[in-house]
């Protein structure tokens, strides 16, 4: 029997070296994937909270722009309860600012063979914060954040007051509808037509009542918190507010991302006509 002269093959040591190299390559690939995936997750989380905050602000801005609007022919008697914009500051520094916005609406019916019938009305939109009811899966307690609720009320010309959204049935009204959650703070700051800050925000009875119908713009600062932990490590991070240091939330040592969005809304329906029309109400 003829013997083989050349015995070629792979030794056990070569196989082990090959396995080791493969393991190192797989480890490097997994590490790179983890880094890229974490970075992508952070970017998407940041975009998500920014998008949620801007959607919320977009809704508030539309209602601020509509505040004070009324249709030609609206003869509803106006009093201090129908002030177009009312801002209630959070003086306890444990919640958010509250804003109430009043505007007009009309419902038109077309009877057969008769002129159209116009029914004018006024509605008040309210945005306010309440403690969030979301439960933290880690601690089992409610998260340290707020939720923004929206209420829509209708004015009664007979009662000369806002209808109760619970006892007075009306399909066009609602109360305490949850709009968004994971809110850290919500601030409203009004300015007059000269760009000067109106402080305190005007009401029908306080020291700045003459500016109640002279609000030109409103700065809105909304601070939103991420739903999931964002940072890898926990370290003290300052949570700041807009213009008022007393509203600063101090330092938080958790791993959540907080994003502040600041926009300016123009109260375009408050102007000379409103000032003339409401002069008698303020006196």
Backbone as a ProteinNet text record, in pm:
[ID]
protein_1_A
[PRIMARY]
XXXXXXXXXXXXXXXXXXXXXXXXXXXXXXXXXXXXXXXXXXXXXXXXXXXXXXXXXXXXXXXXXXXXXXXXXXXXXXXXXXXXXXXXXXXXXXXXXXXXXXXXXXXXXXXXXXXXXXXXXXXXXXXXXXXXXXXXXXXXXXXXXXXXXXXXXXXXXXXXXXXXXXXXXXXXXXXXXXXXXXXXXXXXXXXXXXXXXXXXXXXXXXXXXXXXXXXXXXXXXXXXXXXXXXXXXXXXXXXXXXXXXXXXXXXXXXXXXXXXXXXXXXXXXXXXXXXXXXXXXXX
[TERTIARY]
84.9	0	88.6	53	135.2	105.9	210.7	195.7	185.5	102.4	89.9	210.5	269.7	388.1	352.1	244.4	205.9	77.7	89.1	-26.3	-59	-154.6	-193	-326.3	-344.2	-466.5	-456.2	-555.8	-560.9	-544	-453.5	-428.7	-528.2	-533.3	-623.5	-588.9	-464.3	-421.5	-469.9	-460.5	-507.1	-658.9	-731	-877	-909.3	-839.3	-861.9	-828.4	-722.7	-686.5	-794.7	-847.2	-954.6	-1079.5	-1113	-1230	-1210.4	-1089.8	-1059.1	-1072.7	-1019.4	-1029.3	-1175.1	-1253.2	-1395.6	-1469.7	-1436.7	-1500.8	-1467.4	-1340.3	-1299	-1372.7	-1383.8	-1453.7	-1602.6	-1665.5	-1806.7	-1828.1	-1735.3	-1743.8	-1733.4	-1640.2	-1623.1	-1747.6	-1804	-1924	-2042.3	-2054.9	-2164.4	-2150.7	-2025.2	-2001.5	-2037.4	-1996.8	-2029.5	-2180.1	-2247.4	-2392.5	-2460.1	-2412.2	-2471.1	-2455.3	-2336.7	-2311	-2402.5	-2409.9	-2493.9	-2640.7	-2683.3	-2823.6	-2860.8	-2770.3	-2795.9	-2802.6	-2710.8	-2711.9	-2840.5	-2882.4	-3006.5	-3126.2	-3125.9	-3235.2	-3242.9	-3127.4	-3125.4	-3177.2	-3137.1	-3182.6	-3333.5	-3387.3	-3531.3	-3609.4	-3555.9	-3622.3	-3626.9	-3514.3	-3509	-3603.3	-3608.4	-3699.8	-3844.3	-3872.7	-4010	-4060.3	-3979	-4024.7	-4030.4	-3940.7	-3944.2	-4069.7	-4103.4	-4222	-4348.7	-4354.9	-4472.2	-4489.1	-4377	-4382.7	-4427.2	-4376.2	-4412.1	-4557.2	-4605.2	-4746.9	-4836.1	-4796.2	-4872.2	-4872	-4756	-4745	-4822.2	-4822.7	-4897.3	-5045.5	-5098.6	-5239.3	-5266.6	-5179.1	-5197.3	-5185.5	-5088.3	-5068.5	-5191.8	-5251	-5371.8	-5484.5	-5500.6	-5606.7	-5575.4	-5446.7	-5409.4	-5436.4	-5403.2	-5429.2	-5579	-5659.6	-5804	-5870	-5797.5	-5854.5	-5899.2	-6020.4	-6074.5	-6151	-6144.5	-6215	-6365.9	-6440.7	-6585.6	-6637.2	-6748.5	-6804.9	-6877.1	-6877.4	-6952.5	-7100.8	-7165	-7304.9	-7322.9	-7214.2	-7220.2	-7258	-7372.2	-7419.8	-7422	-7344.4	-7340.3	-7280	-7350.8	-7302.6	-7173.8	-7071.8	-6939.6	-6917.3	-6861.6	-6822.8	-6684.8	-6639	-6502.7	-6479.5	-6586.7	-6571.2	-6540.3	-6561	-6535.1	-6403.4	-6313.7	-6181.3	-6113.1	-6057.9	-6002.2	-5888.3	-5800.9	-5685.6	-5666.5	-5666.2	-5636.4	-5527	-5421.1	-5309.1	-5299.7	-5299.7	-5284.4	-5147.1	-5062.1	-4925.9	-4924.7	-4833	-4815.2	-4727.7	-4791.8	-4717.6	-4663.8	-4711.6	-4662.2	-4533.5	-4505.4	-4386.6	-4387.1	-4506.3	-4520	-4602.9	-4638	-4719.9	-4681.4	-4780.7	-4757.1	-4850	-4824.9	-4916.5	-5042.9	-5150.6	-5279.7	-5321	-5381.7	-5426.3	-5569.7	-5650.2	-5789.4	-5806.7	-5865.5	-5875.5	-6020.6	-6075.8	-6216.1	-6223.8	-6311.4	-6332.3	-6477.1	-6519.9	-6657.2	-6673.1	-6796.4	-6829.6	-6971.1	-7009.8	-7143.8	-7194.5	-7321.9	-7386.9	-7496.1	-7490.7	-7584.7	-7678.9	-7808	-7908.4	-7980.6	-8024.6	-8087	-8228.6	-8328.5	-8467.6	-8514.6	-8598.6	-8648.9	-8732.8	-8691.3	-8766.3	-8751.9	-8658.6	-8640.6	-8492.9	-8465.1	-8324.9	-8249.8	-8119.5	-8042	-8050.2	-8043.4	-8048.7	-7909.3	-7858.6	-7724.9	-7736.8	-7672.4	-7670.1	-7526.3	-7501.6	-7366.2	-7341.6	-7216.7	-7181.4	-7037.2	-7002	-6864.1	-6817.4	-6692.2	-6633.8	-6504.5	-6478.1	-6354	-6272.9	-6148.7	-6054.1	-5958.9	-5941.9	-5851.7	-5746.9	-5621.3	-5510.7	-5452.6	-5442.8	-5383.7	-5316.4	-5224.2	-5149.7	-5207.2	-5199.8	-5232.9	-5128.6	-5115.4	-5016.6	-5043	-4937.2	-4950.7	-4995.6	-5076	-5122.8	-5044.2	-4940.9	-4861	-4774.9	-4772.1	-4695.6	-4557.9	-4455.4	-4317.9	-4301.5	-4260.6	-4246.5	-4134.1	-4037.6	-3923.6	-3959.8	-4015.9	-4045.6	-4185.5	-4276.5	-4414	-4495.6	-4435	-4503.5	-4533.9	-4615.7	-4643.7	-4517.3	-4499.8	-4381.1	-4384.8	-4267.3	-4255.8	-4270.3	-4393.7	-4421.5	-4569.1	-4605.9	-4744.4	-4805.4	-4936.6	-5011.2	-5089.3	-5102.1	-5178	-5319.7	-5417.8	-5558.1	-5622.2	-5718.7	-5787.7	-5937.8	-5997.3	-6140.7	-6201.8	-6320.1	-6391.6	-6529.7	-6556.2	-6682.8	-6758.5	-6891	-6976.9	-7042.2	-7051.3	-7109.8	-7262.1	-7328.3	-7473.6	-7513.3	-7581.6	-7625.3	-7739.4	-7808.2	-7917.2	-7864	-7769.3	-7711.4	-7599.6	-7549.9	-7433.7	-7316.6	-7295.7	-7185.7	-7156.4	-7045.5	-7009.1	-7091.9	-7141.8	-7222.1	-7136.7	-7196.1	-7127.9	-7116.1	-6995.4	-6973.4	-7028.1	-7062.1	-7115.6	-7268.2	-7327.6	-7473.4	-7544.4	-7480.4	-7541.2	-7493.1	-7579.8	-7541.7	-7521.5	-7406.4	-7376.6	-7264.6	-7289.5	-7191.5	-7066.1	-7073.3	-6958.8	-6860.9	-6892.7	-6805.6	-6749.2	-6641.6	-6580	-6495.6	-6459.4	-6385.7	-6270.4	-6155.7	-6037.2	-6002.1	-5986.8	-5943.6	-5791.1	-5733.8	-5588.9	-5531.9	-5435.8	-5374	-5236.8	-5152.7	-5020.3	-4968.5	-4868.7	-4814.6	-4663.5	-4599.5	-4454.1	-4411.3	-4488.8	-4459.4	-4388.8	-4280.6	-4207.5	-4256.4	-4279.1	-4324.1	-4387	-4478.1	-4543.8	-4557.5	-4498.2	-4492.3	-4549.1	-4631	-4684.9	-4642.6	-4585.3	-4543.4	-4599.1	-4692.4	-4753.9	-4671.7	-4682.8	-4614.5	-4714.1	-4690.5	-4778.2	-4726.4	-4791.6	-4754.7	-4619.4	-4560.1	-4426.3	-4318.7	-4358.6	-4262.9	-4225.4	-4302.8	-4274.2	-4351.8	-4285.4	-4350	-4459.4	-4576.7	-4687.7	-4685.5	-4649.1	-4637.2	-4700.8	-4793.7	-4846.8	-4936.7	-4965.4	-5057.2	-5190.3	-5247	-5365.7	-5492.8	-5572.8	-5708.7	-5799.8	-5929.5	-6023.6	-6012.4	-5936.2	-5932.1	-5792	-5686.9	-5554.5	-5489.7	-5363.6	-5294.5	-5267.1	-5267.1	-5240.6	-5367.2	-5484.4	-5611.2	-5623.3	-5555.8	-5562.7	-5499.7	-5422.2	-5355.4	-5430.3	-5548.1	-5621.2	-5651.6	-5673.8	-5704.4	-5592.8	-5473.9	-5359.5	-5245.8	-5274	-5171	-5141.3	-5015.5	-4976	-4916.8	-4824.9	-4762.5	-4752	-4734.5	-4716.3	-4601.4	-4501.2	-4393.3	-4438.6	-4418.7	-4457.6	-4333.4	-4309	-4196.6	-4252.4	-4227.2	-4275.4	-4155.2	-4149.4	-4041.7	-4101	-4048.1	-4098.6	-3991.3	-4033.5	-3942.3	-3952.3	-3840.1	-3842.3	-3916.9	-3979.5	-4054.8	-3960.9	-3851.3	-3754.4	-3626.4	-3546.8	-3417.8	-3330.9	-3269.5	-3198.3	-3046.6	-2996.4	-2852.2	-2803.3	-2678.2	-2620.5	-2594.8	-2554.5	-2519.7	-2608.2	-2633.5	-2710.5	-2616.2	-2642.5	-2565.3	-2654.6	-2628	-2714	-2720.2	-2841.8	-2864.1	-2965.6	-2930.3	-3015.1	-3138.1	-3256.7	-3381.2	-3424.6	-3406.2	-3428.9	-3566.7	-3615.2	-3743	-3715.3	-3823.2	-3809.6	-3823.1	-3717.4	-3713.7	-3724.9	-3788.9	-3813.1	-3730.8	-3621.6	-3537.1	-3611.5	-3718.9	-3793.8	-3865	-3884.1	-3952.5	-3856.7	-3726.1	-3630.1	-3660.2	-3653.7	-3688.1	-3570.4	-3458.1	-3341	-3266.7	-3189.3	-3110.3	-3175.6	-3173.7	-3227.9	-3116.9	-3106.9	-2998.9	-3046.9	-3160.3	-3206.9	-3143.2	-3188.4	-3128.2	-3223.3	-3322.4	-3419.6	-3374.4	-3408.9	-3379.7	-3495.5	-3463.7	-3563.8	-3533.3	-3631.9	-3614	-3708.2	-3652.5	-3735.2	-3752.4	-3878.9	-3912	-3976.2	-3923.6	-3974.9	-4024.5	-4148.2	-4206.6	-4280	-4310.5	-4387.7	-4516.4	-4629.5	-4760.6	-4813.8	-4869.9	-4923.9	-5074.7	-5120.4	-5264	-5320.5	-5342.2	-5371.5	-5511.6	-5603	-5738.7	-5759.3	-5651.9	-5661.5	-5594.6	-5672.2	-5616.3	-5700.5	-5697.8	-5765.7	-5915.8	-5977	-6121.1	-6160.9	-6082.9	-6114.1	-6095.6	-5990.8	-5964.8	-6080.7	-6133.6	-6245.4	-6371.6	-6392.8	-6515.4	-6521.1	-6405.1	-6401.1	-6370.3	-6357.5	-6323.3	-6426	-6554.8	-6659.8	-6656.6	-6614.1	-6609.2	-6503	-6391.4	-6279.5	-6303.4	-6385.9	-6409.5	-6508.1
-118.6	0	123.8	214.3	334.6	433.3	483.7	580.2	722.6	804.4	945	1022.5	1094.8	1170.4	1306.9	1370.9	1505.9	1497.6	1517	1519	1664.8	1724.8	1864.2	1867.5	1968.8	1979.9	2094.9	2104.1	2210.7	2149.7	2204.1	2151.2	2209.6	2148.9	2195.1	2337.6	2368.2	2502.9	2606.4	2574.1	2665.9	2687.4	2578.8	2591.9	2684.1	2666.7	2750.1	2896	2918.9	3056.6	3118	3037.7	3086.7	3120.6	3034.3	3060.5	3187.7	3205.1	3323	3450.6	3447.7	3565.4	3595.6	3489.9	3509.3	3570.1	3521.2	3574.6	3722.5	3756.8	3896.9	3984.3	3935.5	4011.6	4027.6	3919	3925.8	4021.3	4019.7	4110.4	4255.4	4281.2	4417.4	4462.4	4372.4	4404.9	4430.5	4348.8	4365.6	4497.2	4529.9	4656	4774.8	4767.1	4876.1	4887.5	4773	4774.1	4834.5	4798.1	4850.5	5001.4	5051.6	5195.8	5268.8	5215.7	5279.4	5273.8	5157.9	5141.8	5236.1	5249.3	5340.7	5485.2	5520.4	5657.3	5684.3	5585.9	5600.9	5612.2	5530.2	5533.6	5669.2	5726.6	5857.9	5965.8	5957.4	6056.5	6048.4	5925.8	5909.4	5952.3	5922.9	5964.2	6116.3	6179.9	6326.3	6387.9	6328.1	6378.5	6359.1	6248	6218.6	6320.3	6352	6446.6	6588.1	6619.4	6750.6	6763.5	6656.2	6658.2	6669.8	6596	6602.6	6742.4	6804.7	6939.2	7041.9	7029.8	7125.9	7108.7	6984.9	6963	7029.4	7017.5	7079.2	7230.9	7288.2	7433	7482.1	7402	7439.8	7454.8	7365.2	7372.6	7498.2	7528.1	7646.1	7774.4	7778.7	7898.1	7926.6	7823.9	7845.3	7907.3	7860.6	7914.4	8056.5	8086.3	8223.7	8319	8277	8361.5	8385.9	8289.4	8301.1	8377.7	8396.3	8464.4	8605.4	8640.5	8772.8	8783.2	8676.8	8682.3	8673.8	8752.6	8741.3	8780.3	8720.8	8746.8	8881.5	8939.7	9063.3	9032.9	9110.7	9084.8	9023	8983.2	8927.5	9040	9025.2	9128.3	9076.8	8975.3	8921.7	9025.8	9053.1	9151.5	9102.8	9185.7	9147	9200.3	9116.8	9161.5	9105.6	9124.7	9086	8934.9	8855.2	8709.5	8665.1	8755.8	8724.9	8785.2	8814.4	8866.3	8766.9	8813.1	8721.9	8634.3	8691	8614.7	8638.3	8532.6	8539.4	8438.3	8486	8399.6	8396.5	8277.4	8259.6	8200.3	8277.3	8231.5	8130.9	8037.6	7941.3	8004.9	8057.9	8125.7	8027.3	7903.3	7802.8	7737.4	7756.6	7697.5	7545.5	7486.8	7341.3	7287.7	7376.8	7333.4	7414.9	7442.8	7519.7	7640.8	7730	7840.8	7789.7	7865.8	7832.5	7945.7	7911.9	8014.2	7985	8093.8	8085.2	8176.6	8123.7	8195.1	8194.7	8314.9	8328.4	8377.7	8316.5	8357.9	8332.1	8393.7	8380.4	8274.7	8229.2	8130.5	8159.3	8097.8	8117.5	7988	7962.9	7847.4	7898.4	7858.6	7908.4	7797	7823.5	7730	7794.4	7711.3	7761.1	7703.3	7771.5	7724.8	7735.8	7643.5	7643.1	7767.6	7839.7	7957.5	8076.2	8070.4	8180.7	8221.6	8343	8386.8	8299.8	8289	8210.1	8268.6	8180.4	8221.3	8205.4	8313.6	8312.7	8307	8207.2	8194	8211.2	8325.2	8356.6	8301.3	8266.3	8209.7	8243.5	8223.5	8243.8	8116.8	8085.1	7965.9	8003	7931.9	7952.8	7823.6	7835.5	7723.1	7742.8	7639.2	7645.7	7536.3	7576	7480	7489.2	7375.3	7373.8	7239.5	7240.2	7119	7053.6	6921.8	6843.5	6733.8	6681.9	6576.7	6457.9	6404.1	6290.4	6165.6	6082.9	5957.4	5836.9	5861.8	5750.9	5691.9	5559	5489	5451.1	5485.4	5447.3	5297.8	5223.8	5078.4	5038	5127	5094.6	5113.5	5229.8	5261.7	5219.6	5207.3	5174	5294.5	5413.3	5537.3	5620.3	5724.8	5813.7	5890	5912.5	5983.8	6128.2	6187.2	6325.9	6418.3	6432.5	6515	6553.7	6640.2	6686.5	6638.4	6651.6	6629.3	6756.1	6791.3	6909.2	6866.9	6934.1	6907.3	7028.5	7000.8	7107	7100.1	7218.3	7229	7331.6	7302.5	7395.5	7422.2	7550.5	7590.2	7685.3	7686.7	7773.6	7878.5	8001	8112	8110.3	8135.5	8145.5	8291.7	8344.1	8483.6	8506	8398.7	8411.6	8407.2	8316.5	8306.2	8406.6	8462.4	8551.8	8485.2	8360.6	8283.4	8165.5	8098.1	7981.3	7861.9	7788.4	7670.4	7563.3	7487	7376.1	7261.2	7216.6	7112.4	6977	6963.4	6836.3	6835.4	6939.6	6942.5	7000.7	7092.4	7152.5	7078.5	6995.9	6911.5	6994.8	6979.6	7047.7	6969.9	6925	6842.4	6919.1	7051.5	7131.3	7159.7	7115.2	7142.1	7011.9	7024	6909.5	6961.4	6872.5	6914.2	6819.1	6877.1	6801.8	6687.1	6722.4	6624.1	6620.4	6501.7	6488	6514.1	6607.3	6641.3	6575.6	6592.5	6531	6512.2	6426.3	6394.3	6419.1	6383.6	6398.7	6545.7	6635.5	6779.2	6818.1	6894.1	6942.1	7080.5	7169.7	7305.1	7368	7462.4	7538	7681.9	7776.2	7916.5	8005.6	8105.3	8205.9	8345.1	8425	8561.5	8657	8746.9	8839.2	8967.2	9025.7	9151.2	9245.3	9376.9	9474.2	9508.1	9607.7	9641.4	9710	9749.6	9808.6	9705.7	9583	9476.9	9469.6	9537.4	9536.3	9424.3	9358	9249.5	9304.4	9241.6	9282	9194.7	9253	9177.2	9254.2	9190.5	9056.1	9051.5	8932.3	8922.6	8988.2	9066.8	9147.2	9065.3	9111.3	9062.1	9184.5	9164.2	9275.5	9359.3	9311.9	9382.3	9414.3	9357.3	9380	9508.8	9528.8	9655.4	9676.8	9572.2	9585.7	9565.5	9593.3	9570.1	9649.9	9765.3	9846.5	9776.3	9670.6	9596.8	9468.9	9449.7	9325.4	9301.7	9410.4	9398	9457	9467.4	9521.9	9420.8	9295.6	9192	9172.8	9187.8	9176.2	9038	8995.1	8863.9	8792.2	8662.8	8581.1	8484.6	8490.5	8391.9	8266.4	8151.1	8024	7937.3	7888.6	7797.1	7665	7559.2	7426	7333.9	7270.4	7175.5	7035.2	6948.1	6811.5	6713.6	6604.1	6500.7	6376.3	6306.6	6182.4	6073.8	5981.7	5873.2	5768.6	5742.6	5642.3	5711	5638.2	5692.2	5718.1	5835.7	5881.9	5873	5921.2	5924.3	5791.7	5761	5636.3	5644.6	5762.7	5777.4	5882.8	5863	5960.3	6062.4	6189.3	6296.2	6419.5	6507.4	6624.7	6712.9	6739.9	6827	6934.6	7060.8	7173.2	7180.8	7198.1	7213.2	7358.5	7435.7	7579.5	7615.4	7734.8	7787.2	7912.4	7975.6	8094	8221	8300.7	8434.6	8439.3	8343.7	8350.1	8242.1	8280.8	8181.1	8101.9	8160.5	8089.8	7966	7964.4	7850.8	7736.8	7760.6	7653.9	7533	7416	7292.2	7233	7305.6	7254	7151.4	7068.6	6966.5	6829.6	6755.8	6620.5	6522.9	6414.9	6317.5	6195.1	6204.1	6088.7	6088	5999	5982.5	6024.2	6107.4	6148.6	6276.5	6286.1	6406.1	6504.2	6631.8	6736.7	6842	6869	6959.5	7078.7	7201.3	7322.7	7381.4	7409.6	7470	7605.3	7711.3	7847.3	7903.6	7950.2	8010.3	8138.1	8220.1	8342.8	8334.7	8357.6	8356.1	8498.5	8535	8669	8668.3	8755.9	8770.5	8866.4	8818.4	8905.6	8966	8912.9	8965.6	9069.6	9104.9	9209.2	9335	9439.3	9561.8	9680.9	9780.5	9907.6	9887.8	9803.5	9783.7	9726.2	9629.6	9571.6	9674.2	9755.8	9854.9	9954.9	9998	10091.1	10024.3	9900.3	9830	9797.1	9768.5	9722.6	9834.4	9956.8	10066.7	10083.3	10069.7	10083.8	9971.6	9850.8	9737.6	9758.7	9819.2	9836.1	9951.1	10047.8	10164.1	10130.8
0	0	0	-86.2	-101.5	9.7	74.1	181.6	126.7	193.6	157.2	209.1	122.5	162.3	222.5	170.3	219.4	302.6	431.6	522.3	559.2	485.5	511.2	584.3	677.4	756.1	853.5	942.6	1041.9	1179.6	1251.4	1385.3	1485.2	1601.7	1707.1	1750.4	1755	1795.2	1694.1	1565.9	1462.6	1472.6	1503.6	1520	1637.1	1749.7	1867.2	1837.9	1763	1726.9	1639.8	1546.1	1459.3	1538.1	1635	1718.8	1800.7	1856.3	1935.6	1854.2	1732.6	1644.8	1612.7	1586.5	1556.2	1674.8	1795.2	1916	1933.5	1910.5	1923.4	1822.5	1698.6	1595.4	1628.4	1676.7	1713.5	1831	1926.4	2040.1	1996.8	1903.7	1853.5	1778.3	1698.9	1623	1718.2	1822.6	1918.7	1994.8	2031.7	2102	2013.8	1887.6	1794.4	1776.2	1765.3	1749	1871.7	1990.6	2114.2	2122.6	2088.1	2091.9	1993.4	1870.6	1768.5	1808.6	1862	1901.1	2015.9	2113.5	2226.2	2178.3	2086.9	2033.7	1957.1	1877.3	1800.9	1894.4	2000.1	2096.9	2166.4	2201.2	2264.5	2170.1	2043.5	1945.5	1926.9	1915	1895.8	2020.4	2139.6	2263.4	2274	2241.1	2247.1	2144.9	2025.4	1922.7	1964.8	2034.3	2076.5	2178.9	2279.4	2381.8	2323.9	2231.5	2167.7	2081.5	2009.6	1925	2008.7	2121	2208.6	2266.4	2306	2360.4	2257.6	2135.8	2031.6	1985.7	1985.3	1952.5	2057.5	2183.8	2292.2	2277.5	2251.1	2234.8	2113.5	2006.6	1887.5	1917	1999.3	2038.2	2120.8	2216.9	2301.5	2218.9	2128.3	2045.1	1960.4	1901.7	1820.3	1903.2	2027.1	2111.3	2158.1	2182.1	2218.6	2102.5	1981.8	1865.1	1845.3	1886.1	1869.1	1983	2094.1	2211.2	2175.9	2216.8	2189.4	2059.3	1976.9	1848.1	1868.6	1790.5	1789.2	1651.5	1613.5	1481.9	1477.7	1358.2	1338	1358.6	1442.5	1475	1611.7	1674.8	1811	1907.3	1975.2	2067	2211.9	2240.6	2376.9	2470	2579.6	2676.8	2741.7	2736.5	2786.7	2927.6	3013.7	3148	3179.9	3302.6	3339.7	3330.2	3338.5	3328.4	3185.4	3091.1	2950.7	2902.3	2993.6	2955.5	2862.4	2749.9	2649.7	2700	2786	2834.1	2983.2	3059.4	3201.7	3234	3297.4	3335.9	3487.7	3542.9	3687.3	3713.5	3779.8	3806.4	3922.1	3913.6	4022.5	4130.3	4232.3	4339.3	4443.4	4440.7	4535.8	4485.5	4354.9	4291	4300.1	4309.4	4313.2	4197.5	4103	3990.1	3867.4	3779.5	3657.9	3654.8	3560.6	3538	3470.4	3487.2	3428.4	3334.8	3221	3126.9	3083.8	3076.2	3032.4	2911.7	2804.3	2677.6	2629.9	2605	2565.1	2420.9	2343.2	2204.6	2165.2	2055	2008.5	1902	1886	1784	1735.9	1625.9	1572.5	1511.1	1528.4	1468.5	1375.5	1250.3	1149.8	1106.3	1110.5	1059.3	941.2	847.8	725.2	711.8	773.1	759.1	614.3	573.5	436.2	407.9	305.5	263.7	355.4	451.1	545	548.4	596.5	608.5	710.4	696.9	793.8	933.9	1032.4	1172.9	1233.5	1293.4	1352.5	1504.8	1563.2	1709.4	1757.4	1822.5	1866.6	2007.1	2032.5	2163.4	2196.8	2322.6	2368.3	2439.2	2417.5	2479.9	2551.7	2660.4	2735.3	2735.2	2689.2	2690.6	2807.5	2888.5	3004	2993.9	3012.8	3022.2	3163.3	3229.7	3363.4	3389.3	3485.5	3520.5	3645.5	3646.3	3765.1	3778.8	3899.3	3922.9	3831.6	3773.7	3683.6	3760.1	3693.5	3752.7	3703.6	3624.8	3572.3	3683.4	3689.6	3792.1	3738.9	3816.1	3781.9	3805.3	3701.2	3712	3807.8	3827.7	3913.8	4060.8	4093.3	4233.8	4276.8	4180.5	4215.2	4258.4	4256.5	4294.5	4170	4186.6	4075.8	4037.1	3907.9	3861.5	3909.8	3924.1	3968.2	3847.6	3799.6	3681.8	3683.8	3587.9	3577	3446.3	3439.2	3315.9	3285.4	3157.2	3117.1	3078.2	3137.5	3109.6	3042.5	2956.3	2882	2910.3	2934.3	2959.8	2864.4	2813.9	2724.1	2782.8	2815.3	2877.2	2786.2	2802.8	2722.8	2811.8	2759.1	2833.9	2822.4	2936.4	2939.1	2950.9	2849.1	2852	2949.6	2987.6	3084.9	3227.6	3254.6	3388.4	3409.4	3299	3302.3	3373.3	3338.1	3395.8	3303.1	3332.3	3253.1	3296.1	3196.7	3225.7	3291.4	3380.6	3445.7	3346.8	3320.9	3220.1	3263.1	3391.4	3440.8	3442.3	3499.9	3515.3	3393.8	3322.4	3203.7	3080.1	3025	2912.3	2786	2725.3	2599.4	2530.9	2409.3	2338.2	2299.2	2300.9	2257.9	2371.3	2493.4	2607.6	2664.2	2738.7	2806.8	2921.5	3012.1	3131.3	3158.1	3189.5	3232.7	3137.7	3010.8	2911.9	2909.8	2932.2	2933.3	2794	2786.7	2659.2	2646	2747.4	2744	2885.5	2898.5	3029.7	3030.7	3140.9	3158.5	3147.8	3209.7	3208.4	3338.4	3326.5	3443	3483.6	3384.9	3416.2	3292.6	3316.3	3210.1	3257.9	3183.4	3225.9	3115.9	3156.5	3064.6	3112.1	3021	3054.2	2949.4	2988.1	2891.8	2872.8	2751.9	2719	2651.6	2670	2605.7	2466.2	2400.9	2263	2252.6	2366.8	2366.4	2402.5	2417.4	2449.3	2595.7	2681	2824.6	2893.1	2984.6	3057.8	3149.3	3148.6	3234.1	3358.6	3471	3595.5	3709.8	3781.8	3759.8	3637.2	3584	3470.4	3504.5	3413.5	3445.6	3468	3564	3586.1	3591.3	3614.5	3616.6	3743.3	3842.8	3970.7	4021.9	3963.6	4022.2	3970.1	4009.4	3980.9	3833	3751.9	3608.1	3525.2	3582.1	3513.2	3383	3375	3253.5	3134	3159.6	3051.7	3014.3	3071.9	3050.5	2902.8	2827.4	2685.5	2598.5	2657.8	2584.2	2572.7	2602	2587.5	2439.3	2403.4	2262.6	2232.2	2317.4	2298.7	2432.5	2425.6	2545.1	2520.1	2607.1	2602.1	2677.1	2613.9	2674.9	2687	2806.8	2829.7	2881.9	2807.7	2844.3	2864.5	2982.1	3010.4	3015	2928.7	2915.5	2960.3	3022.1	3070.4	2984.4	2964.7	2887.6	2964.2	2890.3	2953.4	3012.7	2942.5	2988	3034.3	3110.5	3153.9	3031.6	3028.3	2910.3	2926.2	3039.1	3061.1	3120	3095.1	3146.6	3296.4	3340.8	3482	3547.5	3674.6	3751.8	3813.2	3786.4	3848.2	3859.6	3955.8	3975.9	3851.2	3807.2	3691.2	3728.8	3701.4	3738.8	3647.6	3708.7	3633.6	3646.5	3539.5	3543.3	3488.9	3525.9	3477.3	3395.6	3346.9	3262.7	3345.2	3353.3	3412.8	3565.2	3626.4	3770.8	3841.7	3909.1	3977.2	4084.2	4140.6	4243.8	4188.9	4057.2	3995.1	3961.4	3977.6	3949.8	4037.4	3976.8	4047.4	4123.8	4125.8	4196.5	4113.6	4179.9	4111.5	4127.8	4017.9	4019.1	3983.2	4058.7	4037.6	3962.3	3894.1	3817.7	3678.7	3593	3459.6	3347.6	3379.4	3278.5	3207.6	3081.2	3003.3	3016.8	3037.1	3043.8	2938	2855.8	2742.7	2757	2758.5	2767	2627.7	2592.6	2464	2491.9	2428.7	2449.9	2317.6	2314.7	2194.5	2233.9	2133.9	2154.5	2074.8	2141.9	2076.7	2068.5	1954.2	1933.1	1956	2044.7	2070.3	1966.7	1848.6	1734.8	1737.9	1821.7	1826.6	1935.8	2007.5	2109.5	2054.6	2039.2	1982.7	2016.7	1929	1954.3	1970.3	1886.2	1894.5	2029.9	2076.7	2207	2317.4	2307.5	2412.2	2420.7	2305.6	2306.3	2358.4	2314.9	2351.3	2498.3	2558.9	2697.8	2795.1	2748.6	2837.6	2949.3	2916.2	3014.6	3117.5	3076.3	3167.1	3274.2	3236.3	3329.4	3426.6	3387.4	3474.2	3585.1
[MASK]
+++++++++++++++++++++++++++++++++++++++++++++++++++++++++++++++++++++++++++++++++++++++++++++++++++++++++++++++++++++++++++++++++++++++++++++++++++++++++++++++++++++++++++++++++++++++++++++++++++++++++++++++++++++++++++++++++++++++++++++++++++++++++++++++++++++++++++++++++++++++++++

